[in-house]
Amino acid sequence: MASSKEYLEFVLEQLSGLDGVSYRAMMGEYIIYYRGKIVGGIYDDRFLVKPVPAAVDMMPEAERELPYEGAKEMLLVEDVEDRGFLEELLERMYEELPVAGKKK
């Protein structure tokens, strides 16, 4: 099941207080970037983030889910209604995220 554009737009609106949030469509899903680094994505209308220590600290009870078959587990962000929480989550994750690789 592909993610809806409406869910993507909702999550982006929730993150609109941060500068540097962008996305890229990929096979019916959406990769979410913060200041050039991949933080996670929208998969099957779920907002999943990379399980870096800051994200695990902020969401210790978060479900670990696969974005798609064969992928690494990510953390399910359940509290997408809380803008402040989402903004703090991305801010705290940023330093722990690897720089996005360039395509050859």
C-alpha positions as CSV (number, residue, x, y, z in Angstrom):
1,M,0.0,0.0,0.0
2,A,1.4,3.4,-1.0
3,S,1.3,6.4,1.3
4,S,-1.2,9.1,0.7
5,K,-0.1,12.6,-0.3
6,E,-2.5,13.9,2.4
7,Y,-0.7,12.1,5.1
8,L,2.7,13.4,3.8
9,E,1.2,16.9,3.8
10,F,0.0,16.5,7.3
11,V,3.4,15.4,8.6
12,L,5.1,18.2,6.7
13,E,2.7,20.8,8.2
14,Q,3.5,19.4,11.7
15,L,7.2,20.0,10.9
16,S,6.7,23.4,9.3
17,G,8.2,25.2,12.4
18,L,11.6,23.8,11.3
19,D,13.7,25.2,8.5
20,G,15.2,22.6,6.2
21,V,12.6,19.9,6.1
22,S,12.1,18.3,2.7
23,Y,11.1,15.1,1.1
24,R,11.6,12.9,-1.9
25,A,9.0,10.5,-3.4
26,M,10.3,7.0,-3.8
27,M,8.1,4.1,-5.1
28,G,4.9,5.4,-3.6
29,E,6.5,6.3,-0.3
30,Y,8.3,9.5,0.9
31,I,11.8,9.9,2.3
32,I,12.0,12.8,4.9
33,Y,15.1,14.9,5.1
34,Y,16.1,17.4,7.8
35,R,18.8,19.9,6.7
36,G,20.1,17.4,4.1
37,K,20.1,14.3,6.3
38,I,17.6,11.4,6.1
39,V,15.6,11.2,9.3
40,G,13.1,8.7,8.2
41,G,10.1,8.5,5.9
42,I,6.4,8.0,5.4
43,Y,5.7,4.3,4.7
44,D,2.1,3.0,4.4
45,D,0.9,6.2,6.1
46,R,3.2,5.7,9.0
47,F,5.9,8.2,10.0
48,L,9.0,6.1,10.8
49,V,12.4,7.5,11.9
50,K,15.9,6.0,12.1
51,P,16.6,4.4,15.5
52,V,19.4,6.7,16.5
53,P,20.1,7.0,20.3
54,A,18.3,10.4,20.5
55,A,15.1,9.0,19.0
56,V,15.2,5.9,21.2
57,D,15.7,8.1,24.3
58,M,12.7,10.3,23.3
59,M,10.5,7.3,22.4
60,P,11.7,4.3,24.6
61,E,8.4,2.5,24.1
62,A,8.2,3.0,20.3
63,E,7.3,0.1,18.2
64,R,10.1,-1.0,15.8
65,E,8.7,-1.6,12.4
66,L,9.9,-2.4,8.9
67,P,9.3,0.3,6.3
68,Y,9.2,-2.4,3.6
69,E,10.4,-6.0,3.3
70,G,14.1,-6.3,3.5
71,A,14.7,-3.0,5.2
72,K,16.2,-2.2,8.6
73,E,13.8,-1.6,11.5
74,M,12.8,1.9,12.2
75,L,10.9,3.6,15.0
76,L,7.2,4.3,14.6
77,V,6.3,7.9,15.6
78,E,2.9,7.7,17.1
79,D,2.6,11.2,18.5
80,V,2.4,13.0,15.1
81,E,-0.2,15.4,16.5
82,D,2.4,17.0,18.8
83,R,4.4,19.6,16.8
84,G,6.7,20.5,19.6
85,F,7.6,16.9,20.1
86,L,8.3,16.3,16.4
87,E,10.4,19.4,16.1
88,E,12.5,18.4,19.2
89,L,12.8,14.9,17.9
90,L,14.3,16.0,14.6
91,E,16.5,18.6,16.2
92,R,17.9,16.0,18.7
93,M,18.4,13.3,16.0
94,Y,20.2,15.6,13.6
95,E,23.8,15.3,15.0
96,E,23.5,11.5,15.2
97,L,22.4,11.1,11.6
98,P,24.9,10.2,8.8
99,V,25.3,12.6,5.9
100,A,23.0,11.5,3.0
101,G,25.1,9.7,0.3
102,K,25.3,11.1,-3.2
103,K,24.1,9.0,-6.1
104,K,26.8,8.1,-8.6
